[in-house]
Amino acid sequence: MDNVVPVSDLRSYNQTLREVQEGQHVVLTKNGYAKYVVTDYEEWKKMKATIDLFSELQKGVQSHKTEATLSLDELKSHIKDE
């Protein structure tokens, strides 16, 4: 579960950063609303890679919806031609 703290707690940022661990995030609030997230760098890289992967998959889904599809024989022929 995420740890939620007010952004004013960053005055003692060392304590806040100690609470950041892999798989754990610290949500910083401003005026009572979630505003920022502090996370472990390795965790951030994993999240970014996941987002990038889903973005590419979404492009494929959109392409499938808008472009003509190939039969298996057409695909094989297309691959041989390259």
KOLDOMAR-961779 format. One record per residue (C-alpha): chain; residue number from 0; residue in one letter; x, y, z. Coordinates in steps of 0.5 Angstrom, whole numbers. Example, Ala and Ser with C-alpha at 12.3 -4.5 7.8 and 13.67 -1.06 7.14 Angstrom:
# KOLDOMAR-961779
('A', 0, 'A', (25, -9, 16));
('A', 1, 'S', (27, -2, 14));
***
This chain:
# KOLDOMAR-961779
('A', 0, 'M', (0, 0, 0));
('A', 1, 'D', (2, 7, -2));
('A', 2, 'N', (5, 12, 4));
('A', 3, 'V', (1, 18, 4));
('A', 4, 'V', (4, 24, 7));
('A', 5, 'P', (4, 32, 6));
('A', 6, 'V', (9, 35, 1));
('A', 7, 'S', (11, 39, 7));
('A', 8, 'D', (14, 33, 10));
('A', 9, 'L', (19, 34, 5));
('A', 10, 'R', (22, 39, 10));
('A', 11, 'S', (25, 32, 13));
('A', 12, 'Y', (26, 29, 7));
('A', 13, 'N', (31, 24, 9));
('A', 14, 'Q', (25, 21, 13));
('A', 15, 'T', (21, 21, 7));
('A', 16, 'L', (26, 18, 3));
('A', 17, 'R', (27, 12, 8));
('A', 18, 'E', (20, 10, 7));
('A', 19, 'V', (21, 9, -1));
('A', 20, 'Q', (23, 2, -2));
('A', 21, 'E', (22, -3, -8));
('A', 22, 'G', (15, -4, -9));
('A', 23, 'Q', (13, 2, -5));
('A', 24, 'H', (11, 9, -6));
('A', 25, 'V', (10, 15, -2));
('A', 26, 'V', (5, 20, -5));
('A', 27, 'L', (6, 27, -3));
('A', 28, 'T', (-1, 31, -2));
('A', 29, 'K', (-1, 39, -3));
('A', 30, 'N', (-7, 42, 0));
('A', 31, 'G', (-10, 35, 2));
('A', 32, 'Y', (-10, 32, -5));
('A', 33, 'A', (-5, 27, -8));
('A', 34, 'K', (0, 31, -12));
('A', 35, 'Y', (7, 28, -13));
('A', 36, 'V', (9, 21, -12));
('A', 37, 'V', (16, 19, -10));
('A', 38, 'T', (18, 12, -12));
('A', 39, 'D', (25, 7, -12));
('A', 40, 'Y', (29, 9, -19));
('A', 41, 'E', (29, 1, -21));
('A', 42, 'E', (21, 1, -19));
('A', 43, 'W', (20, 7, -24));
('A', 44, 'K', (24, 4, -29));
('A', 45, 'K', (20, -2, -29));
('A', 46, 'M', (13, 2, -29));
('A', 47, 'K', (16, 6, -35));
('A', 48, 'A', (18, 0, -39));
('A', 49, 'T', (11, -3, -38));
('A', 50, 'I', (7, 3, -40));
('A', 51, 'D', (12, 3, -46));
('A', 52, 'L', (10, -4, -48));
('A', 53, 'F', (3, -2, -47));
('A', 54, 'S', (3, 4, -51));
('A', 55, 'E', (6, -1, -57));
('A', 56, 'L', (1, -6, -56));
('A', 57, 'Q', (-4, -1, -57));
('A', 58, 'K', (-1, 2, -63));
('A', 59, 'G', (-2, -5, -66));
('A', 60, 'V', (-9, -6, -64));
('A', 61, 'Q', (-11, 1, -67));
('A', 62, 'S', (-7, -2, -73));
('A', 63, 'H', (-11, -8, -74));
('A', 64, 'K', (-17, -4, -73));
('A', 65, 'T', (-15, 1, -79));
('A', 66, 'E', (-11, -3, -84));
('A', 67, 'A', (-12, -9, -88));
('A', 68, 'T', (-10, -16, -85));
('A', 69, 'L', (-6, -21, -89));
('A', 70, 'S', (-7, -29, -89));
('A', 71, 'L', (-2, -33, -87));
('A', 72, 'D', (0, -35, -94));
('A', 73, 'E', (1, -27, -96));
('A', 74, 'L', (5, -26, -90));
('A', 75, 'K', (9, -32, -92));
('A', 76, 'S', (10, -29, -98));
('A', 77, 'H', (11, -22, -96));
('A', 78, 'I', (17, -25, -91));
('A', 79, 'K', (20, -29, -97));
('A', 80, 'D', (20, -22, -101));
('A', 81, 'E', (24, -18, -96));
***
